[in-house]
Amino acid sequence: MPNIVKGANFVTIEDTKQLSEDELADLITSLMEQPYAKGVSHLNILINSKFSKEIERHLNWYGFNKHDEVITVHKRLIDDSNAKPYTFKNLHTISEEEFTTIWKHVMTDSLTPSSLKIEELMESVKIEIGSGYKDSCIAAYDKGNPIGLTIPHIEAGTQEEGRIFYFGLISKERGKGKSVSLHKQTLDLLKSKFNAAYYIGSTSHMNIPMLQVFRKNGCRMLERNKVYKRIIR
């Protein structure tokens, strides 16, 4: 069955590739009647590249428009005791206000801007990750100065699938090679602290810097999906 991710004011349907064309069309139709879908402003569905144009027409009929294409990657995690270049502080150490302030700076001029407000993003973290969200909300510091953030966690309904809800550097720290080190340090944390066996990541096909980070850290492409979005103002 597809995975349904529910956040603050959004719902995302993932993992549609195992469905047949008819099953996916039925899913889209039934989705419009679900209470959880009616109550949000942003409804997203990821469509695997195997499906025909008929599915796109079906989505258009229900008010969905193509928003992006995302690349999903996979990496088997191993223990790595190398020195960690950055200091990590989670919400047990810093305040939520400090964390969201850094998050706002990270979102400035981002190649993957969010349509959600920072308050909705923070609420979505709490909903998706649950009671352990304070362990996952991590700000990264270099020589005492904040450089970005990362939100590693175990995917809901699994015990070993490591994910990163959000990841990024503040604008002045970009282009210095720090993303590769920060991402690798996050993968190490997923293995050592969250007990993840493997990592699943994704980003827009237009986000070339993040795709390069995936490649440099040994992630391999798993699939490519079109993202369709239905927005109700």
C-alpha positions in Angstrom: 0.0 0.0 0.0 1.1 3.6 -0.6 2.6 5.5 2.3 0.5 8.4 3.7 2.4 11.2 5.4 0.3 13.6 7.4 1.6 17.0 8.6 0.4 20.4 9.6 -1.9 21.5 6.8 -0.5 19.0 4.2 -0.9 15.3 3.2 1.6 13.5 0.9 1.0 10.2 -0.7 4.2 8.2 -1.5 5.2 4.8 -2.8 2.7 4.5 -5.6 5.0 2.4 -7.9 3.6 -0.9 -6.7 0.1 0.0 -7.9 -1.4 -0.8 -11.2 -2.7 2.0 -13.4 -6.3 1.2 -12.5 -5.4 1.0 -8.8 -3.7 4.4 -8.8 -6.7 6.0 -10.6 -9.0 4.5 -8.0 -6.7 5.8 -5.2 -6.8 9.3 -6.6 -10.6 9.2 -6.9 -11.1 7.9 -3.3 -8.5 10.3 -1.9 -10.9 13.2 -2.7 -13.4 11.8 -0.2 -11.1 11.2 2.7 -11.6 13.5 5.7 -7.8 13.9 6.2 -7.5 15.1 2.6 -10.4 17.5 2.8 -9.0 19.3 5.8 -5.7 20.4 4.4 -4.6 23.2 2.1 -1.7 21.2 0.4 -2.4 17.7 -1.0 0.6 16.1 -2.7 1.0 12.8 -4.5 4.2 11.3 -5.9 3.7 9.5 -9.2 6.3 7.0 -10.3 7.7 7.5 -13.8 6.2 4.2 -15.0 2.7 5.6 -15.2 1.1 6.9 -18.4 -0.2 10.3 -19.4 -3.7 9.1 -18.6 -2.9 9.3 -14.9 -1.7 12.9 -15.3 -5.0 13.7 -17.0 -6.9 12.0 -14.1 -4.9 14.2 -11.6 -5.6 17.3 -13.6 -9.3 16.6 -13.5 -9.2 16.7 -9.7 -7.2 19.9 -9.6 -3.7 18.5 -9.3 -0.9 20.2 -11.2 2.7 19.0 -11.7 4.9 20.7 -9.2 8.3 19.0 -9.5 10.2 15.8 -10.1 12.1 14.3 -7.2 15.0 11.8 -7.2 15.0 9.2 -4.4 18.2 7.6 -3.3 19.3 4.8 -1.0 22.4 4.0 1.0 23.2 1.1 3.4 24.6 2.6 6.5 27.8 1.3 8.2 29.5 2.2 11.5 32.0 5.2 10.9 34.1 6.5 13.8 35.8 9.3 11.9 36.1 12.7 13.6 32.9 14.8 13.3 33.6 18.3 12.0 30.5 20.1 13.4 28.9 20.4 16.8 25.3 19.2 17.0 22.8 20.7 19.4 19.2 19.3 19.6 16.1 20.7 21.4 17.3 19.3 24.7 20.1 21.8 24.5 18.8 24.8 22.6 15.3 26.4 22.5 12.8 25.8 19.8 12.9 29.6 19.1 16.7 29.4 18.4 16.1 26.3 16.2 13.3 27.9 14.1 15.4 31.1 13.7 18.2 29.1 12.2 15.6 27.2 10.1 14.3 30.5 8.7 17.9 31.5 7.6 18.4 28.0 6.0 15.2 28.5 4.0 16.4 31.9 2.6 17.2 31.5 -1.1 16.8 27.7 -0.8 16.7 25.7 -4.1 13.8 23.8 -2.6 11.5 26.4 -1.0 8.6 25.2 1.1 5.0 26.4 0.6 4.4 25.9 4.4 5.1 28.5 7.0 7.9 27.8 9.6 5.2 27.2 12.2 3.5 24.6 10.0 6.9 22.9 9.3 7.7 22.7 13.0 4.2 21.3 13.8 4.7 18.8 10.9 8.0 17.6 12.5 6.1 17.0 15.8 3.3 15.1 14.0 5.5 13.0 11.8 8.3 12.2 14.2 6.3 12.1 17.4 7.5 12.3 20.9 11.2 12.0 19.9 11.2 15.1 17.8 13.5 16.9 20.3 16.2 14.4 19.6 15.8 14.8 15.8 15.7 18.6 15.6 19.4 19.4 15.4 21.2 22.7 14.7 24.8 22.4 13.4 27.6 24.8 14.6 31.1 25.4 13.3 33.4 27.0 15.9 30.4 28.1 17.9 28.5 29.7 15.0 25.3 28.2 13.5 25.8 27.0 9.9 22.6 25.0 9.3 20.3 22.2 10.5 19.4 18.6 10.0 16.4 16.6 11.2 17.2 12.8 11.1 14.6 10.3 12.2 13.4 6.7 11.7 10.5 6.6 9.2 7.1 6.0 10.9 6.1 2.3 10.7 9.6 1.1 10.3 12.5 0.3 12.7 15.5 0.6 10.4 14.7 3.2 7.7 16.6 6.4 8.3 15.2 9.6 6.8 16.1 13.3 7.0 13.0 15.5 7.3 14.9 18.6 6.5 18.5 19.5 5.8 20.3 22.6 4.8 22.9 25.3 5.3 22.3 29.1 5.9 23.0 31.0 2.7 26.5 32.4 3.7 27.8 28.9 4.4 26.9 27.4 1.0 29.4 26.7 -1.7 32.2 25.8 0.8 31.8 22.0 0.7 30.2 21.9 4.1 27.0 20.2 2.9 28.8 16.9 2.1 30.4 16.8 5.6 27.1 17.8 7.4 25.1 15.2 5.4 27.7 12.5 6.1 27.7 13.4 9.8 23.9 13.1 9.8 24.1 9.6 8.2 26.6 8.6 10.8 24.2 9.8 13.5 21.3 7.9 11.9 23.4 4.7 12.3 24.9 5.3 15.7 22.1 7.0 17.6 18.9 6.1 15.8 20.0 2.5 14.9 19.0 2.9 11.2 20.2 0.2 8.9 19.8 2.2 5.7 19.0 5.7 4.5 16.3 6.9 2.0 16.7 10.5 0.8 15.1 12.6 -1.9 15.4 16.0 -3.5 14.2 17.9 -6.6 15.8 17.0 -9.9 16.7 20.7 -10.1 18.7 20.7 -6.8 22.0 19.9 -8.4 24.1 20.7 -5.2 22.1 18.2 -3.1 22.3 15.5 -5.8 26.1 16.0 -5.8 26.0 15.5 -2.0 24.1 12.3 -2.4 26.7 11.1 -5.0 29.7 12.0 -2.9 28.3 10.3 0.1 27.7 7.0 -1.7 24.0 7.2 -2.2 22.5 5.4 -5.3 19.4 6.4 -7.2 16.4 4.3 -6.3 13.6 5.9 -8.3 12.3 9.1 -10.0 8.8 10.5 -9.2 6.7 13.3 -10.5 5.1 15.4 -7.7 1.6 16.6 -8.2 0.1 19.2 -5.9 -3.4 20.4 -5.2 -3.5 23.7 -3.3 -6.7 25.0 -1.7 -6.4 28.6 -0.5 
